[in-house]
C-alpha cells in the first residue's frame, strides 16, 4: 500500500496555501479532495490539475459518521491500488477533520502536510481571544452533550438550513432564544468575509449559508448570569465550603445532612405525583444539590471525589446493560430487569437469597417489604394466583382482631399482627404491580384534599371542626367524598 499524503488547503484564500501544499498539488500523484466547495480549488482549475472530489458521497449518505468512514475506506483502496496519493482537506488536517481522525485510527501509512486552520481567521473576524477556553465542534453531528456554556464555541460544517435549524433548537434550549451569537461567512477571504451578530432564534432565517459558514457562540459571562451547568454548581459549593464561605455549609458532614437526602427524594416523588413539572425541576435541583454536597464533603475529607462517583455510576450502567453496550440480546423489558438483578447480585457477591434480603436494611419499611417479597418470588416462593394474597389479608385481619380482643395492653402482639397485615397488603400490591408507597401517598393526598374541603365548609357555617361533633364531621366528610 502507498502513502496517503493529507494536505491542508487553508481557510479559503489561495494566498493561504503553504509551499508544502503547492508542492503536493504539483507532485503528479493522484489527487483526492474531500469537497471542491472551497475557494482554493481555483488553483487546481487554473493550473489544469485533475482531481476527484468526494462531494458525490454527501448526496448519497445522510449519516455523517458513515459518510466519513466511507471516504476513509475509499482513500485506503485508492492507496492500495495506485500507490502514493494526495488527499486535500479544508483548513488544517488536524482541526475538525473526521476523515483524518479515522485514517489515523486505522494506522495506515499517512503523512500530514499542515495548513492554516479556519480557527485563526475566525478569531480575527470575531475579535475574540481563546485564552479563556475554546471548543471546536462539527455542526453535522452536533448534539446537546457537546455544549459547554463556560467556553467559547466554534461550530463548523453548518452549510445548509437543516443543520442550522437543528443547531438552533439545541442552542435555544440551553442559552435561550435571544442569546446573541456570531455567524461568520468566508473567514479570512478578503472581500467576502462577513460577520453577523444575531439572536439564536434567527439562525434558520439566514439565506446566505454555505460551506464557508461557521458559528461563533460566546461563553456566558459572569455579569447578570442566570444560566449555570453542572461544573458551575460544583464551583458554587466549593465557594460555600471554602475559606471565606458560609459557616453553616462549612460545618456540614455526611451524617449531618443525611436526612435531607431522604426529604428531597420524597419531595421529588410528590412533585411527580402532582404532575407539577415546574416544582419537579426545582426539587430535582434540590436532590442534585445533595449529591454534589456529599461529593464535596468527601473531597474535603480526602475520602473520594466527584469523578469517582460519576465513573462508578457509568461503569455500573455499562456493566448492567450488556444488551446495549455489549450487544447481548434480550427479548423484553422483564428479561432486562432479570439480567440487571443477576448482574447486581454477582457484582455484590451475594451467595444466598437471605443475603439479598438482608442487604435491604436501609430502605423504608414499606419499600423494604415489597422488595423482600420480590426476592422470594424470584425463586418461585409466591402465590400461584391473586386468591392467595387476598385470602392472606383476610387471615391476617382476623388475627389482628383476635389480638385486640385478647388484650389491648398486650401491645407487642397487636403490633406484630398489624405488621403481618400490612405485609400482606404490600404483597397484594406487588401481585397487582402497584407501588404501595405511591398508592399510600395518593391516599394521603386524597385525605388532605377532603379534609381541606371539610374545613372550608365548616367555615362557611361559621364553625370550627374542633367544635363540631363526630356526626357533623361525618356529614362533611361524605360531602367531601362526593367532590372527589
C-alpha positions as CSV (number, residue, x, y, z in Angstrom):
1,X,0.0,0.0,0.0
2,X,1.2,3.5,-0.9
3,X,1.3,6.5,1.4
4,X,-1.6,8.9,1.8
5,X,-0.5,12.5,1.9
6,X,-3.1,14.6,3.8
7,X,-2.8,18.2,2.8
8,X,-4.4,21.2,4.4
9,X,-5.8,23.8,1.9
10,X,-6.0,26.6,4.5
11,X,-9.2,28.6,5.4
12,X,-10.1,29.7,1.9
13,X,-7.8,32.2,0.2
14,X,-5.3,30.9,-2.3
15,X,-2.8,33.1,-0.6
16,X,-3.0,30.9,2.5
17,X,-1.8,27.8,0.6
18,X,1.5,26.7,2.0
19,X,4.6,25.8,-0.1
20,X,4.2,22.2,1.1
21,X,0.6,22.2,-0.2
22,X,1.6,23.6,-3.6
23,X,4.4,21.1,-3.9
24,X,1.9,18.2,-3.3
25,X,-0.6,19.6,-5.7
26,X,2.1,19.5,-8.4
27,X,3.6,16.1,-7.3
28,X,1.9,14.2,-10.2
29,X,0.2,11.9,-7.6
30,X,-3.5,11.2,-7.9
31,X,-5.4,13.9,-6.1
32,X,-8.5,13.4,-4.0
33,X,-10.4,16.3,-2.4
34,X,-13.0,15.9,0.4
35,X,-15.0,18.8,-1.1
36,X,-14.5,21.1,-4.0
37,X,-16.7,23.7,-2.4
38,X,-13.6,25.6,-1.3
39,X,-12.0,28.7,-2.9
40,X,-8.6,27.1,-3.3
41,X,-10.0,24.7,-5.9
42,X,-9.5,27.6,-8.2
43,X,-5.7,26.9,-8.1
44,X,-6.3,23.4,-9.4
45,X,-8.6,24.6,-12.2
46,X,-6.3,27.5,-13.3
47,X,-3.3,25.1,-13.5
48,X,-5.2,22.2,-15.2
49,X,-4.6,19.9,-12.3
50,X,-7.0,16.9,-12.2
51,X,-8.6,15.7,-9.0
52,X,-11.5,13.6,-7.7
53,X,-14.0,15.1,-5.2
54,X,-16.0,13.2,-2.6
55,X,-18.9,15.6,-2.9
56,X,-21.0,12.9,-4.5
57,X,-20.9,10.9,-1.3
58,X,-22.6,13.8,0.6
59,X,-25.6,13.4,-1.8
60,X,-25.9,9.7,-1.2
61,X,-25.3,9.4,2.6
62,X,-27.2,11.4,5.3
63,X,-25.4,9.7,8.2
64,X,-22.2,11.7,8.5
65,X,-20.4,9.1,10.6
66,X,-20.9,6.6,7.8
67,X,-20.0,9.2,5.2
68,X,-16.6,9.9,6.8
69,X,-15.9,6.2,7.2
70,X,-16.8,5.6,3.5
71,X,-14.4,8.4,2.4
72,X,-11.6,6.9,4.6
73,X,-12.2,3.4,3.1
74,X,-12.2,4.7,-0.4
75,X,-8.9,6.5,0.2
76,X,-7.3,3.3,1.6
77,X,-8.5,1.4,-1.5
78,X,-7.0,4.0,-3.8
79,X,-3.7,3.9,-2.0
80,X,-3.6,0.1,-2.3
81,X,-4.3,0.4,-6.0
82,X,-2.3,3.5,-7.1
83,X,0.5,3.8,-4.5
84,X,1.1,7.3,-3.1
85,X,-2.0,9.6,-3.3
86,X,-2.9,13.1,-2.2
87,X,-5.9,13.9,0.0
88,X,-6.8,17.6,0.3
89,X,-9.0,18.9,3.1
90,X,-10.1,22.4,4.0
91,X,-8.1,24.3,6.7
92,X,-5.7,22.2,8.8
93,X,-5.9,18.4,8.6
94,X,-5.7,18.1,12.3
95,X,-8.6,20.5,13.1
96,X,-12.2,19.4,12.8
97,X,-11.4,16.7,10.2
98,X,-13.2,13.5,11.0
99,X,-11.9,11.6,7.9
100,X,-8.3,12.3,9.1
101,X,-9.1,11.1,12.6
102,X,-10.5,7.8,11.1
103,X,-7.4,7.3,8.9
104,X,-5.1,7.8,12.0
105,X,-7.2,5.3,14.0
106,X,-6.8,2.7,11.2
107,X,-3.0,3.2,11.4
108,X,-2.4,3.4,7.7
109,X,0.7,5.0,6.2
110,X,0.0,8.7,6.2
111,X,1.9,12.0,6.2
112,X,0.4,15.3,7.3
113,X,1.1,18.4,5.2
114,X,-0.1,21.2,7.5
115,X,-2.1,24.2,6.6
116,X,-3.6,27.2,8.3
117,X,-6.8,26.2,10.0
118,X,-10.0,28.2,9.8
119,X,-9.6,29.0,13.6
120,X,-7.2,31.9,13.2
121,X,-9.3,33.8,10.7
122,X,-12.4,33.1,12.7
123,X,-10.8,34.6,15.9
124,X,-9.6,37.6,13.9
125,X,-13.1,38.1,12.4
126,X,-14.9,38.0,15.7
127,X,-12.2,39.7,17.7
128,X,-12.0,37.1,20.5
129,X,-9.1,35.8,22.4
130,X,-9.4,32.0,23.1
131,X,-7.3,32.2,26.3
132,X,-10.5,31.6,28.5
133,X,-11.3,28.4,26.5
134,X,-12.4,27.5,23.0
135,X,-14.2,24.4,21.8
136,X,-14.4,23.4,18.1
137,X,-17.5,21.4,17.1
138,X,-18.8,19.8,13.9
139,X,-22.3,21.1,13.2
140,X,-23.1,18.0,11.2
141,X,-23.0,15.8,14.3
142,X,-23.8,18.5,16.9
143,X,-25.8,17.4,20.0
144,X,-26.6,18.9,23.4
145,X,-23.9,17.0,25.2
146,X,-21.2,18.9,23.2
147,X,-22.3,22.3,24.6
148,X,-20.1,24.0,27.2
149,X,-21.6,27.3,28.3
150,X,-18.3,28.3,30.1
151,X,-16.1,28.4,27.0
152,X,-16.4,30.0,23.5
153,X,-17.5,27.5,20.8
154,X,-16.9,27.5,17.1
155,X,-19.4,25.3,15.2
156,X,-18.3,24.5,11.7
157,X,-19.9,22.4,8.9
158,X,-23.2,24.4,9.1
159,X,-23.7,24.6,5.3
160,X,-27.5,24.1,5.0
161,X,-30.7,25.2,6.6
162,X,-31.5,21.7,8.0
163,X,-28.3,21.6,10.1
164,X,-28.7,25.3,11.1
165,X,-32.3,24.6,12.2
166,X,-31.2,21.6,14.4
167,X,-28.4,23.7,15.9
168,X,-30.9,26.5,16.6
169,X,-33.2,24.2,18.6
170,X,-30.3,22.8,20.7
171,X,-28.8,26.3,21.4
172,X,-32.2,27.8,22.2
173,X,-33.0,25.1,24.8
174,X,-29.7,25.9,26.6
175,X,-28.9,29.6,26.0
176,X,-32.4,30.9,25.3
177,X,-33.9,32.3,22.1
178,X,-32.5,35.8,22.5
179,X,-28.8,34.9,23.2
180,X,-26.6,36.6,20.6
181,X,-24.1,34.6,18.6
182,X,-22.0,35.4,15.6
183,X,-22.5,34.0,12.1
184,X,-19.2,34.2,10.1
185,X,-19.0,33.8,6.3
186,X,-15.8,33.2,4.4
187,X,-13.5,34.0,7.3
188,X,-10.1,35.3,6.1
189,X,-11.1,35.7,2.5
190,X,-10.7,39.3,1.5
191,X,-13.8,40.9,0.0
192,X,-16.0,38.0,1.0
193,X,-15.7,37.9,4.8
194,X,-18.9,38.8,6.7
195,X,-19.8,38.7,10.4
196,X,-23.4,39.0,11.6
197,X,-24.3,39.3,15.3
198,X,-27.8,37.8,15.7
199,X,-30.1,36.2,18.3
200,X,-30.3,32.4,18.2
201,X,-33.9,32.4,17.1
202,X,-32.9,34.0,13.8
203,X,-30.5,31.2,12.9
204,X,-32.7,29.3,10.5
205,X,-33.8,32.6,8.8
206,X,-30.3,33.2,7.3
207,X,-30.3,33.0,3.5
208,X,-26.6,33.2,2.8
209,X,-25.5,29.8,4.1
210,X,-22.6,27.9,2.5
211,X,-19.6,25.6,3.0
212,X,-17.6,28.5,4.4
213,X,-20.2,29.4,7.1
214,X,-19.4,28.9,10.8
215,X,-21.0,29.9,14.0
216,X,-19.2,31.5,17.0
217,X,-21.0,31.1,20.3
218,X,-19.5,33.3,23.1
219,X,-19.3,31.8,26.5
220,X,-21.8,33.0,29.1
221,X,-20.2,35.9,31.1
222,X,-20.4,36.2,34.8
223,X,-22.3,39.6,34.8
224,X,-26.1,39.2,35.1
225,X,-25.8,35.5,34.7
226,X,-28.8,33.2,35.1
227,X,-27.7,30.0,33.3
228,X,-25.4,27.5,35.0
229,X,-24.2,24.0,34.3
230,X,-23.0,21.1,36.4
231,X,-19.5,22.4,36.8
232,X,-20.9,25.8,37.9
233,X,-22.8,24.0,40.7
234,X,-19.6,22.3,41.9
235,X,-17.8,25.7,41.8
236,X,-20.6,27.3,43.9
237,X,-20.4,24.5,46.6
238,X,-16.6,24.9,46.7
239,X,-17.1,28.6,47.3
240,X,-19.7,28.0,50.0
241,X,-17.4,25.5,51.8
242,X,-14.2,27.5,51.1
243,X,-12.2,29.6,53.4
244,X,-14.4,32.7,53.1
245,X,-17.6,30.7,52.6
246,X,-20.8,30.1,54.6
247,X,-20.2,29.0,58.2
248,X,-23.2,26.6,58.0
249,X,-22.1,24.9,54.8
250,X,-18.5,24.6,56.1
251,X,-19.7,22.7,59.2
252,X,-21.8,20.0,57.5
253,X,-20.8,16.4,57.4
254,X,-22.2,13.3,55.6
255,X,-24.2,12.5,58.8
256,X,-25.5,16.0,59.5
257,X,-27.2,16.3,56.1
258,X,-28.1,12.6,55.5
259,X,-31.8,13.1,56.4
260,X,-32.1,15.9,53.8
261,X,-31.4,13.4,51.0
262,X,-34.5,11.4,52.0
263,X,-36.6,14.6,52.4
264,X,-35.6,15.9,48.9
265,X,-36.2,12.5,47.3
266,X,-39.7,12.4,48.7
267,X,-40.4,16.0,47.5
268,X,-39.3,14.9,44.0
269,X,-41.8,12.0,44.2
270,X,-44.5,14.4,45.5
271,X,-44.0,16.7,42.5
272,X,-44.3,13.8,40.1
273,X,-47.5,12.6,41.8
274,X,-49.0,16.1,41.5
275,X,-47.9,16.4,37.8
276,X,-46.2,19.7,38.8
277,X,-43.4,20.0,36.3
278,X,-42.2,23.4,37.5
279,X,-41.9,22.1,41.0
280,X,-40.3,18.9,39.7
281,X,-37.5,20.9,38.1
282,X,-36.9,22.7,41.4
283,X,-37.0,19.5,43.5
284,X,-34.6,17.7,41.2
285,X,-32.3,20.6,41.6
286,X,-32.5,20.2,45.4
287,X,-31.8,16.5,45.2
288,X,-28.9,17.1,42.9
289,X,-27.5,19.6,45.4
290,X,-27.4,16.8,48.0
291,X,-25.3,14.6,45.6
292,X,-22.9,17.4,44.9
293,X,-22.7,18.4,48.6
294,X,-21.8,14.9,49.7
295,X,-19.2,14.7,46.9
296,X,-17.6,17.9,48.0
297,X,-17.6,16.8,51.7
298,X,-15.9,13.6,50.5
299,X,-13.3,15.5,48.6
300,X,-12.6,17.9,51.5
301,X,-12.2,14.8,53.8
302,X,-9.9,13.1,51.4
303,X,-12.4,10.2,51.1
304,X,-13.4,10.4,47.4
305,X,-14.1,12.9,44.6
306,X,-16.9,13.5,42.1
307,X,-15.1,11.7,39.3
308,X,-15.1,8.5,41.4
309,X,-18.9,8.8,41.8
310,X,-19.6,9.5,38.1
311,X,-17.1,6.9,37.0
312,X,-18.6,4.3,39.4
313,X,-22.1,5.1,38.1
314,X,-21.1,5.0,34.4
315,X,-19.3,1.7,34.8
316,X,-22.3,0.2,36.7
317,X,-24.6,1.3,33.9
318,X,-22.4,-0.2,31.3
319,X,-21.9,-3.5,33.2
320,X,-25.7,-3.9,33.9
321,X,-26.7,-3.1,30.3
322,X,-24.8,-5.7,28.3
323,X,-27.8,-5.8,25.8
324,X,-26.9,-2.2,24.9
325,X,-23.1,-1.8,25.4
326,X,-22.0,-5.4,24.8
327,X,-24.6,-6.4,22.2
328,X,-26.2,-9.1,24.3
329,X,-29.7,-9.8,23.0
330,X,-32.8,-9.7,25.3
331,X,-36.4,-10.4,24.3
332,X,-38.3,-7.9,26.5
333,X,-38.1,-5.5,29.4
334,X,-38.7,-8.3,32.0
335,X,-35.6,-10.0,30.9
336,X,-33.7,-6.7,31.1
337,X,-34.8,-6.4,34.8
338,X,-33.9,-10.0,35.4
339,X,-30.4,-9.6,33.9
340,X,-29.9,-6.3,35.9
341,X,-30.7,-8.1,39.2
342,X,-28.4,-11.1,38.3
343,X,-25.5,-8.8,37.4
344,X,-26.1,-6.7,40.5
345,X,-26.1,-9.7,42.8
346,X,-23.0,-11.1,41.2
347,X,-21.2,-7.7,41.5
348,X,-22.0,-7.5,45.2
349,X,-21.1,-11.1,45.9
350,X,-24.4,-12.3,47.3
351,X,-24.4,-16.1,47.7
352,X,-27.9,-16.7,49.3
353,X,-31.4,-15.3,49.0
354,X,-31.2,-14.3,52.6
355,X,-28.1,-12.2,52.0
356,X,-30.0,-10.3,49.3
357,X,-32.9,-9.7,51.7
358,X,-30.6,-8.5,54.5
359,X,-28.9,-6.0,52.1
360,X,-32.2,-4.1,52.1
361,X,-31.9,-3.0,55.7
362,X,-31.5,0.8,54.9
363,X,-34.8,1.0,53.0
364,X,-38.1,2.4,54.4
365,X,-40.3,-0.5,55.8
366,X,-42.9,-0.3,53.1
367,X,-40.5,-0.4,50.2
368,X,-38.3,-3.0,52.0
369,X,-41.3,-5.4,52.4
370,X,-42.1,-5.1,48.7
371,X,-38.5,-5.9,47.7
372,X,-38.2,-8.8,50.2
373,X,-41.3,-10.4,48.7
374,X,-39.8,-9.8,45.2
375,X,-36.6,-11.6,46.2
376,X,-38.7,-14.6,47.4
377,X,-40.8,-14.6,44.2
378,X,-37.6,-14.7,42.1
379,X,-37.1,-18.3,43.2
380,X,-40.8,-19.3,43.0
381,X,-41.8,-18.7,46.6
382,X,-45.0,-16.9,45.6
383,X,-48.8,-17.4,45.3
384,X,-50.0,-19.1,42.1
385,X,-52.8,-16.6,41.7
386,X,-54.4,-13.5,43.2
387,X,-56.6,-15.6,45.5
388,X,-53.6,-16.3,47.7
389,X,-52.7,-12.8,48.7
390,X,-56.4,-11.8,49.1
391,X,-57.1,-14.8,51.4
392,X,-53.9,-13.9,53.4
393,X,-55.2,-10.4,54.0
394,X,-58.4,-11.8,55.4
395,X,-56.4,-14.2,57.6
396,X,-54.1,-11.5,59.0
397,X,-57.0,-9.1,59.5
398,X,-58.8,-11.8,61.7
399,X,-55.6,-12.3,63.7
400,X,-55.4,-8.5,64.3
401,X,-59.0,-8.6,65.7
402,X,-58.2,-11.6,67.8
403,X,-55.0,-10.0,69.3
404,X,-57.1,-6.8,70.1
405,X,-59.8,-8.9,71.7
406,X,-57.3,-10.8,73.9
407,X,-55.9,-7.6,75.4
408,X,-55.2,-4.1,74.2
409,X,-52.4,-3.9,76.8
410,X,-50.5,-6.6,75.0
411,X,-49.0,-4.1,72.6
412,X,-46.3,-6.3,71.2
413,X,-48.7,-8.9,69.9
414,X,-51.0,-6.2,68.4
415,X,-48.0,-4.6,66.7
416,X,-46.8,-7.9,65.3
417,X,-50.2,-8.8,63.9
418,X,-50.7,-5.3,62.4
419,X,-47.2,-5.7,60.8
420,X,-48.3,-9.0,59.3
421,X,-51.5,-7.4,57.9
422,X,-49.5,-4.5,56.3
423,X,-47.0,-7.0,54.9
424,X,-49.9,-9.0,53.4
425,X,-51.4,-5.8,51.8
426,X,-48.0,-5.0,50.3
427,X,-47.9,-8.5,48.9
428,X,-51.2,-7.9,47.2
429,X,-49.9,-4.6,45.8
430,X,-46.9,-6.4,44.4
431,X,-49.1,-9.0,42.9
432,X,-51.1,-6.3,41.1
433,X,-47.9,-4.4,40.1
434,X,-48.9,-1.4,42.2
435,X,-46.2,0.5,44.1
436,X,-47.6,0.6,47.7
437,X,-45.6,3.7,48.5
438,X,-47.2,5.6,45.6
439,X,-50.7,4.1,46.4
440,X,-50.4,5.2,50.1
441,X,-49.2,8.6,49.1
442,X,-52.2,9.1,46.8
443,X,-54.4,8.2,49.7
444,X,-52.6,10.7,52.0
445,X,-53.1,13.5,49.4
446,X,-56.7,12.5,48.9
447,X,-57.3,12.6,52.7
448,X,-55.7,16.1,52.9
449,X,-57.8,17.3,50.0
450,X,-61.0,16.1,51.6
451,X,-60.1,17.5,55.0
452,X,-59.4,20.8,53.3
453,X,-62.9,20.7,51.9
454,X,-64.3,19.9,55.3
455,X,-62.6,22.9,56.9
456,X,-63.8,25.3,54.2
457,X,-67.4,24.0,54.6
458,X,-67.3,24.4,58.3
459,X,-66.0,28.0,58.0
460,X,-69.0,28.7,55.7
461,X,-71.2,27.6,58.6
462,X,-69.2,29.9,61.0
463,X,-67.9,26.8,62.8
464,X,-64.5,25.2,63.5
465,X,-64.0,21.5,63.0
466,X,-62.8,21.0,66.5
467,X,-66.1,22.4,67.9
468,X,-68.2,20.0,65.8
469,X,-69.5,16.6,66.8
470,X,-68.2,13.5,65.1
471,X,-71.6,13.0,63.4
472,X,-71.4,16.6,61.9
473,X,-67.9,16.0,60.7
474,X,-69.0,12.7,59.1
475,X,-71.6,14.6,57.1
476,X,-68.9,17.0,55.8
477,X,-66.6,14.0,55.1
478,X,-69.3,12.3,53.0
479,X,-69.8,15.6,51.1
480,X,-66.0,15.8,50.5
481,X,-66.0,12.2,49.1
482,X,-68.7,13.2,46.7
483,X,-66.4,16.0,45.4
484,X,-63.5,13.8,44.5
